[in-house]
């Protein structure tokens, strides 16, 4: 597939975060040079581990098999200063379905596991899907980074200002345009539901999303979606408490994705997220990624650690 070490790829996201080195049959390594710890995080970004694990698994399946689902558990915090090894177990290869088990380790200790299932394309006479929510398009909205920059002109405490400046320094090569940036960035309270347009920056292979039997280019876009998928899920859970509670620790526990229709991760998709429950130190978030033409591309679910403390109303 198009994510081999050293290839001349236009997408910096792939070069920086999703490139793996093959070191043996079914074993791949991520260099600590390319591991990303978010500004407010304590460990390697969970979406990067999801994306890299899917890269490793996708290198071991036939070209006409594409991921249709994955289910992950985050077992330990990933150390950004140590390489991650991805061990792929070729569990089953069938004519229609193939299964892979992936284990990520650091210094011999498992930090993450994934089960991924792949299938060939098939047609059926019956199909249905939900209707895409009606929200403003990405061209009508402000980029998330631009919104954060605009807040620096306001009267805010030094801790908040420092945090925003550090967030703006992170270059993850993903554009985000939230429909309600005040709620998305926790300046205002809101329902535990959010809409944000997302897309990766850079070229990642050309194909027609209307043609289902695509080859390895679609695998690459699925891996990038794995990275993007962890950017907005848990944040929805704390929106009802914004200005009253601040998270002291947030981390992914488990993560699932179901791939329904082909998509391009470097074209705008609407990320719809809702959190049905938050409490007792954890939260559940559910999500959908929609193509701009209204096609449901991906469904997601994640449970994570969410611990908070009460704060003053002025932040």
C-alpha positions in Angstrom: 0.0 0.0 0.0 1.1 3.6 -0.4 2.5 4.1 3.1 5.9 2.4 2.7 8.9 4.0 4.4 10.8 6.5 2.2 8.1 7.0 -0.5 7.7 10.5 -1.9 4.2 11.2 -0.4 2.6 14.6 -0.5 0.8 14.2 2.8 2.9 15.3 5.8 0.3 13.6 8.1 1.3 10.2 6.6 5.1 11.0 6.7 5.0 12.3 10.2 2.5 10.0 11.9 1.6 6.9 9.9 4.9 5.7 8.5 6.1 2.3 9.7 9.3 0.3 9.1 9.0 -3.4 8.3 11.5 -5.2 10.5 10.3 -8.8 10.1 7.4 -10.8 8.7 4.3 -9.4 10.3 6.3 -7.0 12.6 6.4 -3.3 12.0 8.1 -0.5 14.0 7.1 3.2 14.6 10.0 5.4 15.4 9.8 7.7 18.5 10.8 10.5 16.1 7.3 10.3 14.6 5.3 9.7 17.8 3.0 12.6 18.8 2.0 13.5 22.4 -0.7 16.2 22.3 -0.1 19.3 24.3 -2.7 18.4 27.0 -2.0 14.7 26.9 0.3 12.5 28.8 1.0 9.8 26.2 1.1 9.0 22.5 -2.0 10.1 20.8 -4.5 7.3 20.7 -5.6 8.0 17.1 -2.0 7.6 15.9 -1.8 4.2 17.5 -5.1 3.2 15.8 -4.0 4.5 12.5 -0.6 2.8 12.7 -2.1 -0.5 13.8 -4.4 -0.4 10.8 -1.4 0.4 8.5 0.4 -2.7 9.8 -2.6 -4.9 9.4 -3.4 -3.5 5.9 0.1 -4.4 4.7 -0.8 -8.1 5.2 -4.1 -8.4 3.3 -4.9 -8.8 -0.4 -5.4 -5.6 -2.4 -9.1 -6.3 -2.9 -9.8 -6.6 0.8 -10.6 -3.4 2.7 -11.3 -2.8 6.4 -14.9 -3.0 7.3 -14.5 -2.9 11.1 -12.0 -2.6 13.9 -12.2 -2.9 17.6 -9.4 -1.7 19.9 -8.4 -1.6 23.6 -5.8 0.8 25.0 -4.0 -1.1 27.7 -1.2 1.2 28.8 -0.1 4.7 28.0 2.2 4.9 25.1 5.6 6.4 25.8 6.5 8.9 23.0 10.2 8.4 23.7 10.2 4.7 22.9 9.5 2.9 19.6 6.3 1.0 19.2 6.3 -2.5 17.6 3.2 -3.7 15.9 2.8 -7.5 15.7 0.2 -8.8 13.2 -1.4 -12.2 13.5 -2.9 -13.3 10.2 -5.8 -15.0 11.9 -7.8 -16.0 8.9 -7.9 -15.4 5.1 -11.0 -16.2 3.2 -12.4 -15.4 -0.2 -14.7 -12.7 1.2 -13.4 -12.0 4.7 -10.0 -11.8 6.3 -9.2 -11.2 10.0 -6.2 -9.8 11.7 -5.2 -9.4 15.4 -2.7 -6.6 16.1 -0.7 -6.1 19.3 1.3 -3.0 19.9 4.2 -3.3 22.4 6.9 -1.1 24.0 9.9 -2.7 25.6 8.1 -6.1 25.4 4.9 -4.9 27.2 1.6 -4.7 25.4 0.1 -1.2 25.3 -2.7 -1.7 22.7 -4.6 -4.5 20.9 -6.8 -4.4 17.8 -9.0 -6.8 16.0 -9.6 -5.8 12.4 -11.7 -7.5 9.8 -11.4 -7.0 6.0 -13.7 -8.0 3.2 -14.1 -7.8 -0.6 -16.8 -5.7 -2.1 -20.2 -7.1 -2.9 -23.5 -5.6 -4.1 -27.0 -6.2 -2.6 -30.3 -5.0 -4.0 -31.4 -3.6 -0.7 -29.7 -0.7 1.2 -30.6 2.1 3.5 -28.9 4.7 5.8 -29.7 7.6 8.1 -30.1 11.1 6.7 -27.1 13.3 7.1 -27.7 16.2 9.6 -28.3 19.6 8.0 -25.6 22.0 9.2 -23.6 24.8 7.7 -20.9 23.7 5.2 -17.2 24.0 5.9 -16.8 27.0 3.6 -19.1 28.9 6.0 -17.2 28.2 9.1 -14.0 29.3 10.8 -11.0 27.0 11.2 -10.5 25.7 14.7 -7.0 27.2 14.9 -8.2 30.6 13.7 -10.9 30.6 16.4 -8.3 29.8 19.1 -6.1 32.6 17.8 -9.0 35.1 18.1 -9.4 34.2 21.7 -5.9 35.3 22.5 -7.1 38.9 22.3 -9.6 38.4 25.1 -9.0 38.8 28.8 -7.9 35.3 30.0 -5.8 33.8 32.6 -2.2 32.9 31.9 -2.7 29.2 32.1 -5.4 29.3 29.4 -3.3 31.5 27.2 -0.3 29.2 27.5 -2.4 26.2 26.7 -3.8 27.8 23.6 -0.4 28.8 22.3 0.9 25.3 22.8 -2.1 23.8 21.0 -1.5 26.1 18.1 2.1 24.9 17.9 1.0 21.3 17.3 1.0 20.5 13.6 -1.1 17.5 13.0 -2.0 18.3 9.4 -5.8 18.0 9.9 -8.2 20.9 9.4 -11.1 21.1 11.8 -14.1 23.5 11.4 -16.6 23.1 14.3 -20.2 24.2 13.7 -20.3 25.8 17.2 -16.7 26.7 18.1 -17.7 28.3 21.4 -19.1 25.0 22.7 -16.5 22.8 20.9 -13.7 24.7 22.6 -15.6 24.7 26.0 -16.1 28.4 26.2 -19.8 27.9 26.6 -22.0 25.0 27.8 -23.9 22.9 25.4 -25.5 19.6 24.8 -23.2 16.5 24.6 -23.4 16.6 20.9 -21.1 18.3 18.3 -20.6 18.7 14.6 -17.2 19.4 13.1 -16.0 19.3 9.5 -12.6 17.5 9.2 -10.1 16.7 6.5 -6.5 15.7 6.3 -4.1 18.0 4.5 -2.2 16.7 1.5 -2.6 14.3 -1.4 -3.1 10.6 -0.7 -3.9 8.9 -3.9 -6.7 9.5 -6.4 -9.7 7.3 -6.9 -13.5 7.6 -7.6 -15.5 7.2 -4.4 -18.4 5.9 -6.5 -16.3 2.9 -7.5 -16.2 0.5 -4.6 -13.4 -1.9 -5.8 -10.6 0.5 -5.5 -7.4 -1.1 -4.2 -4.8 0.0 -1.7 -5.5 3.8 -2.0 -8.7 3.3 0.0 -6.8 1.4 2.6 -4.6 4.5 3.1 -7.6 6.8 3.5 -9.0 4.3 6.1 -5.7 4.5 8.1 -5.8 8.3 8.0 -9.5 8.2 9.2 -8.3 6.1 12.1 -6.0 8.9 13.1 -8.7 11.6 12.7 -11.3 9.5 14.5 -9.8 10.2 18.0 -9.7 13.9 17.7 -13.3 14.9 18.6 -15.1 12.0 20.4 -14.5 12.3 24.1 -14.7 16.1 24.1 -18.4 16.0 23.5 -18.9 14.3 26.9 -17.8 17.3 28.9 -19.6 20.0 26.9 -22.6 20.2 29.4 -20.1 21.0 32.1 -18.0 23.6 30.3 -17.2 26.7 32.5 -18.1 24.7 35.6 -15.9 21.6 35.3 -12.5 21.1 33.7 -11.0 17.7 32.8 -8.1 16.6 34.9 -7.5 13.5 32.8 -8.9 12.1 29.6 -7.8 9.0 27.8 -9.2 6.4 25.4 -10.1 3.0 26.8 -11.6 1.3 23.8 -12.4 2.3 20.2 -14.4 0.8 17.4 -14.9 1.8 13.8 -17.2 0.4 11.0 -16.4 1.4 7.4 -19.5 1.6 5.3 -18.7 3.4 2.0 -15.5 4.6 0.3 -14.3 8.1 1.2 -11.3 10.4 0.8 -9.9 11.5 4.1 -8.4 14.6 2.5 -11.8 15.8 1.5 -14.3 17.5 3.9 -16.3 15.1 6.0 -18.8 15.9 8.7 -17.9 14.4 12.0 -21.1 14.0 14.0 -20.6 13.1 17.7 -22.9 12.5 20.7 -22.2 11.3 24.2 -25.1 9.4 25.8 -23.4 9.1 29.2 -20.6 10.5 31.3 -19.9 9.8 35.0 -18.0 7.7 37.4 -14.7 8.6 35.8 -15.6 7.5 32.2 -17.7 8.5 29.2 -19.2 6.9 26.1 -19.2 8.8 22.7 -20.7 7.7 19.4 -19.8 9.2 16.1 -20.5 9.2 12.3 -18.4 10.5 9.5 -20.4 11.8 6.5 -19.2 12.6 3.0 -20.3 16.0 1.7 -22.7 14.3 -0.7 -24.6 12.9 2.3 -23.2 9.3 2.2 -22.5 7.7 5.5 -18.8 6.7 5.4 -17.9 5.5 8.9 -19.6 4.8 12.3 -17.6 5.0 15.5 -17.9 4.3 19.2 -15.4 5.1 22.0 -15.4 4.8 25.8 -12.7 6.7 27.7 -11.5 7.9 31.0 -13.0 11.3 31.9 -12.1 12.7 35.3 -13.0 16.3 36.1 -12.8 18.9 38.8 -15.1 21.8 39.5 -13.7 25.3 38.6 -14.6 28.9 38.9 -17.0 30.3 36.3 -14.3 32.6 34.9 -11.6 30.8 32.9 
